[in-house]
């Protein structure tokens, strides 16, 4: 019983101090924000990223709707397309992310 409590405590401690981020992107054209847009949302932590739009999490579906998930521990990229209330398709890519290299820059645009 003590081992079970210890394992659960360690798991909860790790989850408590892991960082979770929500990033919102707004589109602009010629320096002006586009009106009535569907902002891009990114939910991420150290292992998992989900790219979607504001309408999907808020259940304001306008079909078709798409979202992408990335599992960084396995480099699996899954893309989902919801075609209507009854049909959806998705693809899985386990190769392309492993071939990419990323670099940090000071650019902001």
C-alpha angles and dihedrals in degrees: 000000000000090000091053092051090048093050092048091047092052091048093050091045090055092047091048094059099037114107123238121190136194115197123187122200123197121197123234136184121207090348095308124110114245111242124236093013130159103238119224114242127200121193113189146162133167095293110022138044130186122192116196142132130263094253096059099058090042091053092241092133119186107179132266097041126173138197136173131212127197124195104197095191091061099022089232115156115195122187120195128194119190105204099182139328091293106031134062136157133196141185130210123210120186098167113051099062093052090056095053127091123201131201132191119238136180092237117121103190 
